[in-house]
Amino acid sequence: MDFRFEPMTLEHGQEAMGIFNYYVENSYAAYFENRLPNDFFGKFLEMTKDYPAYVMKNNSTGKVVGFCFLKAHSPLPVFKHTAEITYFIEKDEVGKGLGKEALNLLEEEGRVMGIKQILASISSYNEQSIKFHRKNGFLECGRFLNIGKKNGNIFDVVWMEKEIGA
């Protein structure tokens, strides 16, 4: 697919929330049980202030096909070199290299801003994401057992980590 990254702005909210809400309703990738309103997108913009945040757009159609960002792991200054990563890609575009491109871009920009460690929080039911992160150099560094409950199903939260800077 021919696509480009654009800085994430409020104008992308409706399309990005459509992608996010698909995962809310159909998977364990998003930690919500019910669809969120489009104005929730403002929360994503707030949490990514001063961090790289992008939408991925199809060059042919101009349609948003995903979004990705880094955010602070903790507001405490001692954790300023650690960020959490998030990406959501249109279900029909998964497996076409968008996630890898997003990861590469966020790692590169994270290094520039002094990030040394990237963390990913993943539901234990999201095997596809766990495999993706493992394939791309992340190691499982922790697992909180039975702490999530979505649609009546209890799941673990798997923490994965990748060192990107010395």
C-alpha positions as CSV (number, residue, x, y, z in Angstrom):
1,M,0.0,0.0,0.0
2,D,1.1,3.5,-0.8
3,F,0.7,5.5,2.4
4,R,2.1,8.4,4.3
5,F,2.3,9.5,7.9
6,E,0.8,12.8,9.0
7,P,1.0,14.5,12.4
8,M,-2.1,13.5,14.4
9,T,-4.6,16.4,14.8
10,L,-8.2,16.9,15.8
11,E,-9.3,16.7,12.2
12,H,-8.4,13.0,12.2
13,G,-10.6,12.2,15.1
14,Q,-13.6,10.7,13.4
15,E,-11.7,8.3,11.2
16,A,-9.2,7.4,13.9
17,M,-12.0,6.7,16.4
18,G,-13.8,4.5,13.8
19,I,-10.7,2.4,13.7
20,F,-10.3,2.4,17.5
21,N,-13.9,1.5,18.1
22,Y,-13.7,-1.5,15.8
23,Y,-11.1,-2.9,18.2
24,V,-13.2,-1.9,21.2
25,E,-16.1,-3.9,19.9
26,N,-14.3,-6.8,18.3
27,S,-11.1,-7.6,20.2
28,Y,-9.1,-7.2,23.3
29,A,-6.6,-4.8,21.8
30,A,-8.5,-1.8,23.2
31,Y,-9.2,-1.8,26.9
32,F,-12.8,-0.5,26.7
33,E,-16.0,-2.5,26.5
34,N,-18.2,0.0,24.7
35,R,-17.7,2.4,21.7
36,L,-16.3,5.7,22.6
37,P,-17.6,9.0,21.2
38,N,-15.5,10.8,18.6
39,D,-14.6,13.5,21.0
40,F,-12.6,11.0,23.1
41,F,-9.9,11.5,20.4
42,G,-9.0,14.7,22.3
43,K,-7.8,12.5,25.1
44,F,-5.3,10.8,22.7
45,L,-4.1,14.3,21.7
46,E,-3.7,15.3,25.3
47,M,-1.7,12.2,26.3
48,T,0.6,12.5,23.3
49,K,1.5,16.2,23.9
50,D,5.2,16.6,23.3
51,Y,5.5,13.1,21.9
52,P,5.3,11.8,18.3
53,A,1.8,11.0,17.2
54,Y,0.7,10.2,13.6
55,V,-2.1,9.0,11.4
56,M,-1.3,6.8,8.5
57,K,-3.1,7.8,5.3
58,N,-3.7,6.0,2.1
59,N,-2.1,8.1,-0.6
60,S,-4.7,7.2,-3.3
61,T,-7.8,7.8,-1.2
62,G,-6.6,10.1,1.5
63,K,-8.4,7.8,4.0
64,V,-6.9,7.3,7.5
65,V,-5.9,3.7,7.8
66,G,-4.3,3.8,11.2
67,F,-2.8,5.9,13.9
68,C,0.2,5.5,16.2
69,F,1.9,7.4,19.0
70,L,4.3,7.4,21.9
71,K,3.2,8.7,25.3
72,A,4.8,9.2,28.7
73,H,5.0,6.0,30.7
74,S,4.8,8.1,33.9
75,P,4.7,11.8,34.6
76,L,7.5,11.5,37.1
77,P,10.8,12.9,35.8
78,V,12.8,9.8,36.7
79,F,10.9,8.0,33.9
80,K,11.4,10.6,31.2
81,H,13.5,8.2,29.2
82,T,10.7,5.6,28.9
83,A,7.6,5.8,26.7
84,E,4.6,3.6,25.9
85,I,3.7,2.8,22.3
86,T,0.3,2.5,20.8
87,Y,-0.9,1.7,17.3
88,F,-4.2,0.8,15.8
89,I,-4.5,-0.1,12.1
90,E,-7.6,-0.6,10.0
91,K,-8.5,-4.3,10.2
92,D,-8.2,-4.8,6.4
93,E,-4.8,-3.2,6.4
94,V,-3.2,-5.4,9.1
95,G,-0.3,-7.5,7.9
96,K,0.8,-5.2,5.1
97,G,3.7,-3.6,6.9
98,L,2.0,-0.5,8.4
99,G,2.7,-1.6,12.0
100,K,6.4,-2.1,11.2
101,E,6.7,1.3,9.5
102,A,4.9,2.9,12.4
103,L,7.2,1.2,14.9
104,N,10.3,2.3,12.9
105,L,9.2,5.9,12.8
106,L,8.3,6.0,16.5
107,E,11.6,4.4,17.5
108,E,13.5,6.9,15.4
109,E,11.7,9.9,16.8
110,G,11.9,8.5,20.3
111,R,15.6,8.2,20.1
112,V,15.9,11.8,19.0
113,M,13.9,13.0,22.0
114,G,16.0,10.9,24.4
115,I,13.8,7.8,24.9
116,K,15.8,4.8,25.8
117,Q,13.0,2.2,26.5
118,I,9.7,1.6,24.8
119,L,7.0,-0.3,26.6
120,A,3.9,-2.0,25.1
121,S,0.9,-3.0,27.2
122,I,-0.9,-5.9,25.5
123,S,-3.9,-8.1,26.4
124,S,-3.0,-11.8,26.8
125,Y,-5.8,-12.5,24.3
126,N,-4.0,-10.4,21.6
127,E,-1.6,-13.0,20.4
128,Q,-1.1,-11.3,17.1
129,S,0.3,-8.2,18.9
130,I,2.5,-10.2,21.2
131,K,4.0,-12.0,18.2
132,F,4.5,-8.7,16.3
133,H,6.3,-7.2,19.2
134,R,8.4,-10.2,19.8
135,K,9.4,-10.4,16.1
136,N,10.4,-6.7,16.3
137,G,12.8,-7.0,19.2
138,F,10.5,-6.6,22.3
139,L,10.9,-8.9,25.2
140,E,8.2,-9.8,27.7
141,C,9.2,-8.1,30.9
142,G,6.1,-8.5,33.0
143,R,2.6,-10.0,33.2
144,F,-0.2,-8.9,35.5
145,L,-2.3,-12.0,35.9
146,N,-6.1,-11.8,35.7
147,I,-6.4,-8.1,36.0
148,G,-8.6,-7.2,33.0
149,K,-12.2,-8.2,32.5
150,K,-13.9,-7.5,29.2
151,N,-17.2,-9.0,28.0
152,G,-17.1,-11.4,30.9
153,N,-13.6,-12.7,30.0
154,I,-10.7,-12.3,32.4
155,F,-7.3,-11.6,30.8
156,D,-3.7,-10.9,31.7
157,V,-1.9,-7.7,30.8
158,V,1.4,-8.5,29.2
159,W,4.1,-5.8,29.3
160,M,6.8,-5.9,26.6
161,E,9.9,-3.8,26.4
162,K,12.4,-2.8,23.8
163,E,15.6,-0.9,24.4
164,I,16.1,1.7,21.7
165,G,19.0,3.8,23.1
166,A,22.0,3.3,25.2
